[in-house]
Amino acid sequence: MQIKINADSEIIAYAVIGDVENGITVECDVVPENFEADFKPLYFVYKDKKIGINENYKEPNEEQTKAPIKRIEQLENAVLEILIGGDV
C-alpha cells in the first residue's frame, strides 16, 4: 500500500493498487484492519512507521462541506451565462 501524508503526518490519500504521487510505501502488517473501511482524509496518522488513529481529528462541520459545493454551483452558473449570453 502507498500513502500520502501532509506536514503533520496525517494521511490524506492512499492506494492499494498503483501509486500515490509522492507516496510512501507501507507494509501490510502496519495497516490496521479497519483502515480502508474507516478511511477519511486526516483520520489516520503515520508515525514511527506505524498507522494509527489521529487523536487530533475533528469531523468537518456541515458549513465546511457545503461551502465548496455552493462555490461550484456559482461557477457553473457563471459559465452558463457566458455560453448562452444571459442570466441563468
C-alpha positions in Angstrom: 0.0 0.0 0.0 1.1 3.5 -0.6 0.0 6.5 1.5 0.4 10.2 1.1 0.9 12.3 4.2 0.8 16.1 5.0 3.3 18.0 7.1 1.6 16.8 10.3 2.0 13.1 9.3 -1.8 12.9 8.7 -2.7 10.5 5.9 -4.5 12.4 3.2 -4.7 9.7 0.5 -3.8 6.1 -0.2 -3.6 3.5 -2.9 -3.8 -0.3 -2.6 -3.0 -0.8 -6.3 -0.7 1.6 -8.1 1.0 4.6 -6.7 0.2 7.9 -5.0 2.2 10.9 -6.1 4.9 11.4 -3.6 3.6 8.4 -1.7 5.2 6.3 1.0 5.2 2.6 0.7 4.0 0.8 3.9 3.9 -2.8 4.7 0.6 -4.6 5.1 1.4 -5.6 8.7 1.3 -1.9 9.9 -2.1 -1.2 8.3 -5.0 -1.5 10.7 -7.8 -3.9 9.7 -10.3 -1.1 9.7 -8.1 1.3 7.6 -9.9 1.1 4.3 -13.4 0.9 5.8 -12.9 3.8 8.2 -10.6 5.9 6.0 -11.2 9.7 5.8 -8.5 12.2 5.0 -6.7 13.2 8.2 -8.3 10.5 10.3 -5.2 8.4 10.4 -1.6 9.4 11.1 1.7 7.7 10.0 4.3 7.9 12.8 7.3 5.7 13.6 6.5 3.6 10.5 3.0 2.8 12.0 -0.5 3.8 11.1 -2.8 4.9 14.0 -5.9 7.0 14.6 -5.3 10.7 14.7 -6.1 11.9 18.2 -6.5 15.5 16.9 -9.0 14.5 14.2 -12.2 16.6 14.0 -15.2 15.8 11.8 -15.7 18.5 9.2 -18.8 20.5 10.1 -21.7 21.0 7.6 -20.7 24.5 6.7 -17.2 23.4 5.7 -18.6 20.8 3.4 -21.3 23.0 1.8 -19.1 26.0 1.0 -17.2 24.3 -1.9 -20.5 22.9 -3.3 -22.1 26.4 -3.3 -19.0 27.8 -5.0 -19.1 25.1 -7.7 -22.7 26.0 -8.4 -21.8 29.7 -8.7 -19.1 28.9 -11.1 -21.3 26.6 -13.2 -23.9 29.4 -13.4 -21.2 31.9 -14.5 -20.0 29.5 -17.2 -23.6 29.0 -18.5 -24.1 32.8 -18.6 -21.0 33.1 -20.7 -22.0 30.3 -23.0 -25.7 31.3 -23.6 -25.2 35.0 -23.1 -27.8 35.8 -20.5 -28.9 35.3 -16.9 -29.4 31.7 -15.8 
